Amino acid sequence: MDVLYWFASYLFVLKYVVYALSVLLLIFGLDDLFIDLVYWGRKCYRRLVIYRKHPKLHYSKLKEKAEQPLAIMVPAWQEHGVVGPMAELAASTLDYENYHIFVGTYPNDDKTQADVDAVCARFPNVHKVVCARPGPTSKADCLNNIIASIFTFESQAKFTFQGFILHDAEDVLSAMEMRLFNYLVERKDLIQLPVFPFERQWYEFTSGSYLDEFAEIHGKDVPVREALVGQVPSAGVGTCFSRRAIQLLIEQGDGIAFDVQSLTEDYDIGFRLKQHGMSEVFIHFPVLTDTHKQQINKGSLKSASYSSVVCVREYFPNTFTTAVRQKSRWIIGIVFQGMKSHAWTRDWKLNYFLWRDRRGGLTNFIGFVALLVLFQLACIWGYQQLSGSAYNFLSIYGDEPWLSAVLWANAVLLANRMLQRFVFVTRYYGCIQGVLSIPRMVWGNIINFFANIRAVRQILEMGDVKRVAWDKTSHDFPSLGEARASYRPLGEILLSAGAINKEQLHNALTQGQGRVKLGRYLMQQGVLSGEQLAQAIAEQAGVEYRSCPPLSTPEQGDLGIHKTIAVRYAIIGLFLEKGVLHIASEQHLSPVALGAISRKVGHKVRYYIAQPGQVTVALKMHFSDDSAYSYANLQRRARRSDWPHFVNAHYSEFEAISEVAMLSPSVANQVMIGQENSDSGVGDYLIAKGVIDEQTLELAQRIMRRPLASDKPASSSEVSL
């Protein structure tokens, strides 16, 4: 009897729980249905009206706009082994050259610092930033340190970045990302790209739940938000801020752009910029090439246009614990910190989306409770069917017509939710992932529930939502194949090759460094031959050495190399074989430079290291108006016994200026990007930009002339210039 009493009480309570859940689920379902109707109505209108009057912009138009300097900001706490592959992949895939990556590290993270140092040695456009305070602080604090370093670099290189881009170290960038930002940054102050996680194995439901959520949120919810209120929440990656936006944030923050106490500073900034009338955009921009069309399996139902959008790809957590940790940070930042930082406004449309942001604190709990209740009802129904009991326990719900109507409405809304999820996942990932997204809805709800629990517990433990620490999540990075050898100093290579001894290296480092490069100094002192130096540089760069006599070089126009390309990168074309253009350089060419050369000449590129002066003399012969470097005059000069020294003694003007002015490789590279589109010579351009003064240029020109006048190695007094 007692058991029946307690069971009846349980059914009574369960009945009113079902009532409450049914009403709440109906409200949330209608809320989602509104977004669905707006999205599909807007899509139909744009297709039937807008795109008939205004055709979509073709991606080829992006290349017509001159490259503006863009800065990529990468916070890196315990990211060793990740930064290098990211820079490597960006250099090999980005259809852009005028960008720099600033990596924020911490003084108590030696492994990441060492990793970034190795990357900086290979990539002149990668810069290490060491934060003032030991880590982990917050992502916002790291970004503030990065911005300060960017401004310092700007003052050194005498130029300004036009776009500031947020990325994580594990991000994989689309080839046209920089082009798209470059095209929009003058008109838009916050540009957000969609994020589409990488697929893992079909049975890994945790990482798959991220795939489903981002496909629907960035495929539908955020575009509707932008269309209705013009406000876009940054995803923290794939976000570009205009210079105007960064300057405004710094002014409003009393010198600090990002809120250091916010766990989701990206979300916070979207509102701050909107409050000051800044223009924000969420951009779905397809780059549909013939290759991409051929790769689409029509049976997968994947959309060729949708799956080719410029976006950010990365691997998200694939374990329950790491997913709960990451999502609890998002919940604290968006729901709880958001309620404290962003009050309700007078704009009902903006308030509506604030409500949608914050309702996660309720829906994560309600959805989980609904699963538990559904499970209990299923068990009760199963017991009735199997036991043959005369009791019809579920009859307590049968005399409520309104409840029946609400339950049917919720069933229809649930079916719509499943259909929407299937459609948006299928558009990008194909129908297999679309089908899997249905059962993953349950698993995602469980993850979100426990993330909510953890978020609330953290806030209660700290006593203040602003005091919760940055809980970084580790990510995976796609494999790039064989790892590259670590960067070795030139002196170490020369020692191991037996080209110099320790005493000669010590003397060169103490007497010559800071005036000329180590290899050049050793060669000028007669310690090293041009061939030995070139072989050492080739080993350092990981490429082959090849002697390239200037008189043997072919006409550059025949290889598709124009003067602007040859002079800009200090290269000379050798031959074209099987679609690969073979070129020579006297210095290491970064992967970024090689990618730019390849795009400009329309061929894959392979380069060799030539002896000092060989490329410089060849460039003068092919492109200079100086009669002394005509083919006939150089041919007569080559008959003299000192011809090798004559060639090796040649400096390029920019190399001489860089040594005298002690320009870092990163500054020097940025200066040359700007000079490429200038009608001025290198020296005049640098003076006009304020990088050097006339005295520095004169000293550089003296260094270039003296070896030619004497036809003998330069003395130590000449090197001291």
N, C-alpha and C positions, 0 to 999 in steps of 0.2 A: 504493500500500500504506500509506504514511504517512497519507494522507487517511482511509482506512478505519479505521486504528488510532485516530486522533484522534476520528473520528466515533463509533466504538464506545465510546470513553471518555466522550465527551459524552453518549451515550445512557445509559450506566451511571450517571453522575452525575445525569442528569435523572430516571432511574428512582427514585432515593432521595429526590430533591427532591419528586417526586410523592407518594411515600410519606408524607413528613413533612407536606407541605401537606394531603394528604387527611385525616390524623388531626387536624391543627389545625383545619381547616375544619369537621370533624365536631363537635369540641368547641365551637367558637364557634356552630355552627348549632344544637346542642342547647341551648346557653345561651339563644339567642334564642327557641327554641321554648318553653322554660319560661315566659318572659315572655308569649308569645302565649297559652299555655294558661291562665295565671293571669288575664290580662286578659279573655278571652272567657268563662271560667268565672265570674269575678266579675260580669261584665256580665249574664250570664244569671240569676244568683242575684238580683242587685238588681232586675232587671226582673220576675222571677217571684215574688219574696218581699218584698223591702224596699219597693218602690214600691206594692205592693198594700196594705200596712199604713200606709205614710207617703207620701202624695202629694208630688210635687216642688213646691218652693216657687215660686210665681208671681212674676215680676219686679215686679208691682205692689206686693207687700209691702215691697220695698226702700224705697219712697217714704214709707212710714208712719213710718220711724225719723227722728228729728230729725237735721239735718245737724251733724256734728261737724267741727271744724277739721282739715283735712288738708294736709300740705305735700308738694309735688312737688319732688324734687331732680334738677336737670339739669346734669351736668358739660358744659362747653362750651369746648373748645379748637379754635380755628379753625372756628367754626360760624356765621360771618356769613352772613346770608341765610336761615337756617333757624329761628332762635329765634322771629322774628316770626310766620311762618306757623304754627308750632306753637301759640303762644299764641292766635292768631286762630282756628285750627281748634278748639282746646279750648274757647274761649269760646262758639263757635257750636254746638258739638255736645254738650258735657257737660251732663247733667241734674243740675247741682249748682252751688252758688254759694260755699259756705264752704271754699274751697281757695286756696292760694297757691303760686306757682311761684318757686323760688329757683334762679337760674342762676349756676353757678360759672364765672367768667372768670379770665383771667390778666393780670398787669400788662404783659406784652409781647405782648398780642394786642389791639391797638387797634381793629381792624375789628369783632371780636366785641363788644367793650365798647360801641362806638358803636351797634351794632345793638341790643344789650340796652337801652341808654339810651333809644333811640327807642321800644322796646316798653314800657318802664316808664312812659313819659310817657302812653301810651294805656291801659295796664292797671294799675290800682292794686294788683292782686294779684300782679304780677310784680316780683321784687326782684333786683337785680344784686349778686353777691358777687364780690369780687376776692381771689383766693388770695394768700397771703403770699409764695409763691415763684414765680419766672417759670416758664412752662410750656415744654414739657409735662412735668409730673411724673408722676403716675399718677392713674387715675380715683379710686382710694381717697383719695388726698391731697386731690383736689378736693372729694370728698364730705365729708371731715372739715372743710374750710373752710366748706362750705355748712351743715353741722349747727351749727357755732359761730355762724354768722350767724342761723340760725333761732332759737336760744336767745336771742340778743340782741333779735330782733324780738319774741319772746314777752314779754320783760321790759318792752318799750316799750308793747305793746298790752294787757298784763295778761291774758293768756290762755295756754293751752297747746294745742299740736297733739296730736291723739290718734293720728294715723297719719303715717308718713314713707314716701313713695313714690319708688321709683327709676324714672327714665325717661331716655331719650336725646333730644336735640333733634329728631331726625328721626321720633320716634314719632307715630303717629296713634292717639288714644285712643278707646275705645268710649264711647258716650253714657252708659251706665250704670256705667262703671268706678268712679267715686267713690261711687256709691250702694252698690255691692257691697262695697267696702272699708269704707265707713261701717257697713254691716250686720254685718260680721264682725270688725272690729278689736278689739272689746272681748273677744272670745273666742279669737281666733287671733293669734299673735305674728309669723308670717310667712305672708303670703297671696300666692301666685303665680298670675298669669293665664297662659293659653297665648299663645304668639307665633305668628302666622301671617303670613309675608311676603306682600307684594303680588306679583301676577303681572306678568311682563313679556311680551315676545313669545315665542311658542312655541319658537323656535329658540335662545333665550338659555339654554343649558343650565347655565351657571354659577349664575345667580340661581335657576334652577329647581331646582338641587340643594339649595339652602337650603329652598326650599318643601317638597320631599319629606322632608327630614330633620326639620324642625320639625313637619310634619304627623304623622309617626309617633312621634317622641320625646314631643311634648306631647299627642298623642292617645292613646298607649298606655303608653310606658315610664315616664314620670313618675307618672301615676296609679297604676300598679302599685307603684312605689317607695313612694309615700305610703301605700298600703293595707297594705303588708307591714312597713314600718319606721317610718312616721310622720315621715320625713325628706324634705324637699323642697329641691332645689338651686335657688337663685334664678337666673333668666335674666338678671339685670342690668337688665331693664326690666319694667314691669308687676308689680313686687314691692312690697308694702306691709308695713312693719314697725310693730308696735305701739310705743307709747311705752315700755312695759315692756322690749321687746327692745332699743331704742336705748339706754336707760339701762343695761341689763345690759352691752351691748357696750362702752359708755364706761367702766363700772366695771372690766370685765375687761381693757380695753386701757389702763388708767392714763390715762384722759381722752381716748383716741382710739378711735373706733368701728371704723374700717376699717383693715385691714392695708395700709400704704402700699407695701409691697414685693410685694404680690400683684397679678398681672395679671388675676385673676378673683376679686376680693374678694366678689362676689355668691355664688359657689360656696362660698367659705370660710365665709361667715357662716351659711349653712344648717347646717353641721356644728357651729359654735360654739353656736348657739342650741339645737340638738338635745341637745348635751352637758349643757346646764343645764335640761333639762326643758321647754323652750318648745314651744308647740303650733304646728305648721306644717300648711299645707293647700295643695293644688293644686286650683284650682276651675274646673270646666267648668260655666258657668252660662248657659243659653240665654235670649235675650230674643226670643222668637218672636212678632213682631207680624203683623198681617194684611198689611201692606205687604211684609214679608219673604217671607211665604208666596206672595204673588202674583208676586214676582220670581224664584222658583225654577222653573227649567225642568226638568220631570219627566224629560225625556229625557237630561238630563246626569247622572242618578243622584246628584246632590248631595243631602246630607241637610239638610232644612230646619232641624231642631233643632241639628245639629252646626255648621252654617255660620253660625248666629246667636249663637254663644257670645260672651260678653264677653271680648275679647282685645286684644292689642296688634298693630297692623299697621305695617309699615315696609318700605321697599325695602332689599334686601341687595345686596352687591356683584355686579356683572354682568361683571367681567373676571377672567381667570384670576389675574393678579398680585395684585389687591386681595383676592380670596377667599383665596389662599394666605397673605397677610399676616395677615388676620383669624383664620383658623383656626389658624395657627401660634401666635398669642397664646393662643387657647383651649387648645391642646394643652399649652403650657408651664404655664399656670395650673392646669389640671385634672389633667393626668397627672404632670408633673414636680414642680411646686411642691406639688401635692396630696400626693404621696408623701412629701415632706419635711415638710409641715405637719401631716398627719393620719395618725397611726399606725393600724395594725390594732387593732380593738377586741375585746372579749369577746363581742360580739353577732354571731353568724354571719350573720344577715340583713343587718346593716349592712355587714359585711365583703364580702358578696356584691355589694352595689351599689358599694362602693368598687372591687372588682375590675372591675365593668362600666365604671366611669368610667375606670379606668387601662388597660384592655385595648386602648383606642384606639391606644396607643403600639405595640402589636403588630399589631392587625388592619389598620391603615392600611398597614403594610409587607407583611403577608402577603397581603392582598387584591390589592395591586399586583403582587406576585411571581406570584400565581396567574393573573392576567391574562396576564403575560408567558409563563408556562409553557403556558397554554392556547393562546396564539397560536402558540408553537413546535410544539406537538403538532398543531395544525391544519395548519401548513405541511408537516410531515412526512407527515401523512395525505394532503394534497393532492398532494404529490410522488409518493407511491406510486400514487395513482389516475391521475395524468396521464402518468407516465414509463413505466409498464408494467414497472418493475424487478422482478426476481425476489426482491429483498430485501423482507421484511416487517418493517420496523424496529419497528413498534408491537407485534410479537409478544412483546416482552420483558415486557409487562404482562399477557399473557393467561394465565399460569400461576399467578396469585395469587388464589384464590377470595375471600380476606378483602378484598383490594383492590377486587375487583369489588363486593362488598357495601358497602364504605365509599363507593365512588364513586356507587352507586345511592342510598345514604342521603343523600349530599351533594346529589345531583340533586334529590331530593324536598325537602330542606331549602331549597335554592335556589329551587325553585318556590314553596315556602311564603313565602320572603322576598319574592319578587316579588308574590305575592298580597297579603300584608300591606301592602306599600308601596302597591299599587294601591288597596286598600280605603280606607286612611286618607287618601291624597291625594284620592281621589274624593269622600269624605264632605264635604270642605270646598271643594274647587276644581272638582269635576266630572270626568266620565270622560275628557275629552280630556287634562287634566293627569295623570290617573291612568295613562293609557296611556303618556304621555311620561315618566312617572317610571321606567319600566322601563329604557329606554336611558340615562337620566340616572344610574342607579346606577353605571354604568361610569365616566362622567365625574366623578361625585362621588368615586369611589374614587381616581381620578388626582389630583384636587385635594388630597384628604386625604393622599396619599402625599408629595407635594411640600411640603405644610404641615408634615408630620412631619420631613422632611429639613431644612427651614428652622429649625424649632424646635430640633432637635439642634445644628445649626450655631451658632445664637445662644447656646445654653447653653455650648458649647465655647469660643466666642470670649470670653464674659464670665467664664468660669471658675466661675460661681456662678449657679444657677437663680434666686436672689432678686435678682440684679442686672440682669436683662433689663428694658429700658425699656418704657414704655407705647407701643405702636405703634398709634396711633389709625387707624381706618378711616373714610374719608369715605362719606357716604350721600346719597341723593337724597331730596327731599321732594315729595309730590304738589302739583301746581299748584293754586292757589286762585283763579285767574283774574286779573283786573286788580289790579295793585299799588296800594296806598294811598299817598297823598301823605305825605311826611315831616311829622313834628310840628313846628309853628312856634311860637315863643314869642309870647305875647299882645302884648308890647310891639312886636315886629317887625311884627305884623299891623296894629296901630293906627298905626304910623308909615307903612307903605305905603299905608294908606287915607287918610292925611292928617288923621286924627282928632286927633292930637297931634303936637308937634314934639320934636326930640331933647332940648331943654332941659327940657321938661315930663317927658319920660320919665326923664331923669337925676335930676331932683328927686324924682320918685316912687320911684325905685329906692333912692335914698339916704335918704329921709326916711320913706317909708311901708312899705317892705318889711320883713318880720319882724313887722309889727304887724297889717296887714290885707292882703288880696289886692290886687294891682296895680290891677286894674280897679275894684274898690270904692273904693280910695283916690283914684284919678283922678276918679271920679264924685262923691265926697264933697267934693273940692276945687273942684268946679264946672268942671273941665276937660273932662269927658266926659259925654254924656247917657246915659241908660239904654238908649236905642235903639242908640246907637253901640257901647256895651259889648256888648250882646246880639249884634249883628251880628258883632263881632270874635270872640266866643266861638263863635258858630255856624261861622264860617270855620275856626277852629282845630279844632273837632270834626268838620268835614266834613259838616255837616247844614245845614238851612235855618233861617233866623230867622223867627219868627212872633210878632207881638204878640198876647197873650192877655189881654184885659181880664178881671179876676176876676169881674165881675158877669155876663159873657157865658158863663161856663163852665157846662156842664150838670150835672145831678145825677150824681154819680160812681157811685152804685149802679146806675143804668141802663146804665152801660158795663162793669159787672162789676169796678169798682175799689173795693176795700174800704179802710177807714181804714189798716189795718196796711201795705198795699202803698203807698198814696199817701204816707204819712208816712215810711215806711222809705226810699223812693227820692226823696222830694221831687218828686213828679210830679203832674200834674193831667191827667185825661182830657179830650179835646176832642171827638172823634167817632169812630164806627166805620163804616168804609166797605169793602165787599167783603172782609170777613174780616180787615181790618187795623185795629188800634186805634191812633189817632193821639193822642199825648200831648205834653205840654210840660214842660220842665225849665229851670231857670235855669243849670244847669251841665252840662258834658259827662257823658254816661252811658257807662260802659265797656261793651264788648261782653258782658262777664260779667253786668253788671247788666241789660242789655237781654234777655239770654237768660233770666234769672231772672224778669223781669217778664212776658215772653211766656208762660212756663210757668204762672205763677200766674194770669194773666187768661184763659188759654186761647185767645189770638189772636196772630198776628204783630203786631209793634209797630214803629211809626215815630215818631220823636220830633223835636221842634223845640226850638230855644232861645228862651225868652221873656225879656222884660226883667226886670231885678232886681226882686224883690218881687212880681211878678205871680202867680207860683205860690204863694209864701208866703201872700199875702193870700187867694188862692182856697182854699188848704188850711184856713186859719183860718175862712173863711166856711162851708165844707162840714162841717168836722169839729170845730171848737172850740166849747166851751160858753160862751165869752166873748161876752156880749151886744153888746159894742162891734163885733163882727165879724158880727153878724146881717146878713142881706141888706138889710133895711130901713135899718138904721143906715149900712151902707156905701153904699147908694144915695143917702142924704142927703149923706154925706161926698163923694160923687163930683161933686156940683154945685159944689163949691168949686174955685177956679182952681188951687189947689196939689195937686189930686188926683194928678197924675202923680208929683210929688215924694213925696207921702205913700206911694204904692205902692212907688216905687223905693227908699225909705229902709228898707224892711222887710228884716230879717235873719231867717233861720230860726234857731232856738235852737242847733241843732247847728253851723251855719256860724259863728255868733258864738263858740261854745266852741272850735271848731277853730282859729280865728284867734288867740284869746287864749292857748290852750294850745299853739299851734303844732304841732298834730297833722299828721303827714304824711298824704297821701291814703290810703296803704295801711293805716295804723293807724286812721284815721277810718272807712274802709270796714269793717274787721274789727269795730270797736266797734259799728257800726250793725247788723251781722249778729247780734251777740249781743243787742243791745237789742230787736231785733224780737220776740223771744219772751219779753220781760220785761214785767211789769205796771208797772214804774217809768217815770217820765218820763226823757227823755234826760239831763238834768243829774243827777238822783238816781242813775241807773244808772251814770254815769261816776264819780261820787263813790264809790259802793259798790264799783266795780271798782278803785278806786285810780288811775284814769287822770288825774283832776283832783282838786283840793281845793275846799273851799267858797268860798275867796277867788276862785279862777279863775271859778267859776260866777257869783259876784256881779258880777265885772267884765264878763263876757259879757252878763249881763242889763242892766247899765247901758248897754252899747253898743246893745243892742236898744231901750232905752227913750228914750235921749236924742234921736235924730232925731225921734221921734214927739212929744216934749214941745215941741221948738223949732220944728218944721215948717220947718227950714232946714238946709242942708248942714252936716255936722259940722265943727267946727274941728280944726286940727291937734293941739290938746291933747287932744281927745276921741279922735282916732285913735291917739294914743300909748298909750292903754290897751291 
